[in-house]
């Protein structure tokens, strides 16, 4: 049952998402090219911050 619900919700998201994207101005849709690099940068920075915090914690423990 949950598979059917997921497919229906995903299909509705695709249809309505395409309708919304077709209404947006080209300047907005062109800015979507920067989303993937921004996500990767955010993940990388978050990982490095966690590594630094763990290094500081291990130095205090010594």
Backbone as JSON, one array per atom type, in Angstrom:
{
  "sequence": "XXXXXXXXXXXXXXXXXXXXXXXXXXXXXXXXXXXXXXXXXXXXXXXXXXXXXXXXXXXXXX",
  "N": [[0.83, -1.2, 0.0], [1.96, 1.23, 0.77], [3.78, 1.67, -1.23], [2.22, 2.33, -3.43], [1.1, 4.73, -2.56], [3.43, 6.29, -2.36], [4.21, 6.36, -5.09], [2.04, 7.74, -6.22], [2.19, 10.24, -4.9], [4.75, 11.07, -5.71], [4.35, 11.21, -8.48], [2.44, 13.27, -8.64], [4.01, 15.33, -7.64], [5.92, 15.56, -9.68], [4.35, 16.36, -11.88], [3.11, 18.78, -10.98], [5.41, 20.14, -10.26], [6.71, 20.5, -12.71], [4.85, 22.18, -13.91], [5.1, 24.43, -12.28], [7.78, 25.12, -12.72], [7.67, 25.87, -15.4], [6.44, 28.32, -15.29], [8.16, 30.02, -13.97], [10.54, 32.71, -14.21], [13.27, 32.96, -16.64], [15.7, 33.73, -15.4], [15.51, 32.75, -12.82], [15.27, 29.97, -13.19], [17.74, 29.51, -14.37], [19.41, 29.86, -12.24], [19.23, 27.49, -10.89], [21.27, 25.86, -11.66], [23.29, 26.13, -9.87], [22.65, 24.75, -7.61], [23.4, 22.02, -7.08], [26.33, 22.13, -6.8], [26.36, 23.79, -4.54], [25.1, 22.22, -2.59], [26.93, 20.07, -2.39], [29.16, 21.5, -1.43], [28.19, 22.38, 1.03], [27.85, 19.94, 2.38], [30.5, 19.05, 2.43], [31.8, 21.06, 3.97], [30.38, 20.78, 6.38], [31.18, 18.2, 7.11], [33.94, 18.6, 7.48], [33.94, 20.4, 9.62], [32.88, 18.78, 11.61], [34.95, 16.89, 11.78], [37.03, 18.54, 12.73], [35.99, 19.27, 15.24], [35.92, 16.77, 16.48], [38.65, 16.22, 16.54], [39.58, 18.24, 18.26], [38.25, 17.46, 20.58], [39.46, 15.0, 21.09], [42.04, 15.82, 21.64], [41.71, 17.21, 24.0], [41.07, 15.14, 25.67], [43.41, 13.86, 26.07]],
  "CA": [[0.0, 0.0, 0.0], [2.78, 2.43, 0.87], [4.42, 1.89, -2.53], [1.25, 3.02, -4.27], [1.02, 6.1, -2.06], [4.66, 6.96, -2.77], [4.17, 6.61, -6.53], [1.05, 8.79, -6.47], [2.73, 11.52, -4.43], [5.85, 11.41, -6.6], [3.78, 11.61, -9.78], [1.85, 14.6, -8.46], [5.12, 16.27, -7.5], [6.53, 15.76, -11.0], [3.42, 17.13, -12.73], [2.99, 20.14, -10.48], [6.74, 20.76, -10.31], [6.93, 20.94, -14.08], [3.98, 23.34, -14.15], [5.67, 25.58, -11.57], [9.01, 25.49, -13.41], [7.37, 26.53, -16.67], [5.97, 29.67, -15.0], [9.25, 30.81, -13.42], [11.35, 33.43, -15.2], [14.52, 32.27, -16.98], [16.77, 34.04, -14.44], [15.35, 31.86, -11.66], [15.6, 28.6, -13.6], [19.18, 29.44, -14.62], [20.1, 29.78, -10.94], [19.19, 26.11, -10.4], [22.53, 25.21, -12.0], [24.2, 26.26, -8.74], [22.14, 24.02, -6.45], [24.2, 20.83, -6.79], [27.61, 22.49, -6.17], [26.12, 24.34, -3.2], [24.84, 21.1, -1.69], [28.19, 19.38, -2.13], [29.97, 22.37, -0.59], [27.62, 22.35, 2.37], [28.17, 18.64, 2.98], [31.95, 19.01, 2.68], [32.11, 21.94, 5.11], [29.83, 20.15, 7.57], [32.04, 17.08, 7.47], [35.21, 19.12, 8.0], [33.68, 20.98, 10.95], [32.76, 17.64, 12.53], [36.29, 16.34, 11.98], [37.77, 19.45, 13.6], [35.45, 19.16, 16.6], [36.38, 15.5, 17.03], [40.09, 16.35, 16.82], [39.71, 19.05, 19.48], [37.79, 16.66, 21.72], [40.44, 13.97, 21.4], [43.2, 16.48, 22.23], [41.38, 17.54, 25.4], [41.02, 13.9, 26.43], [44.8, 13.39, 26.33]],
  "C": [[0.87, 1.27, 0.0], [3.51, 2.71, -0.44], [3.5, 2.66, -3.45], [1.14, 4.48, -3.85], [2.25, 6.89, -2.48], [4.67, 7.29, -4.25], [3.2, 7.72, -6.87], [1.59, 10.15, -6.06], [3.88, 11.98, -5.32], [5.34, 11.89, -7.96], [3.15, 13.0, -9.7], [2.95, 15.66, -8.34], [5.78, 16.57, -8.83], [5.63, 16.64, -11.87], [3.34, 18.57, -12.26], [4.33, 20.87, -10.48], [7.06, 21.28, -11.7], [6.08, 22.16, -14.41], [4.55, 24.59, -13.48], [6.93, 26.05, -12.28], [8.74, 26.22, -14.73], [6.9, 27.97, -16.48], [7.1, 30.59, -14.53], [10.02, 31.53, -14.52], [12.68, 32.72, -15.46], [15.67, 32.56, -16.01], [16.71, 33.11, -13.23], [15.74, 30.44, -12.04], [17.09, 28.45, -13.9], [19.96, 29.32, -13.31], [20.08, 28.37, -10.36], [20.47, 25.35, -10.74], [23.52, 25.24, -10.83], [23.78, 25.44, -7.53], [23.03, 22.83, -6.1], [25.57, 21.18, -6.21], [27.44, 23.06, -4.76], [25.85, 23.23, -2.2], [26.11, 20.33, -1.36], [29.1, 20.2, -1.23], [29.49, 22.35, 0.85], [27.96, 21.05, 3.09], [29.65, 18.57, 3.33], [32.32, 19.85, 3.89], [31.58, 21.34, 6.41], [30.68, 18.99, 8.05], [33.36, 17.56, 8.06], [35.03, 19.72, 9.39], [33.58, 19.86, 11.98], [34.11, 17.02, 12.82], [37.13, 17.22, 12.9], [37.3, 19.36, 15.04], [35.9, 17.86, 17.25], [37.87, 15.54, 17.36], [40.33, 17.16, 18.09], [39.32, 18.24, 20.71], [38.82, 15.59, 22.09], [41.72, 14.57, 21.99], [42.94, 16.83, 23.69], [41.4, 16.3, 26.26], [42.42, 13.42, 26.8], [45.42, 14.15, 27.43]]
}
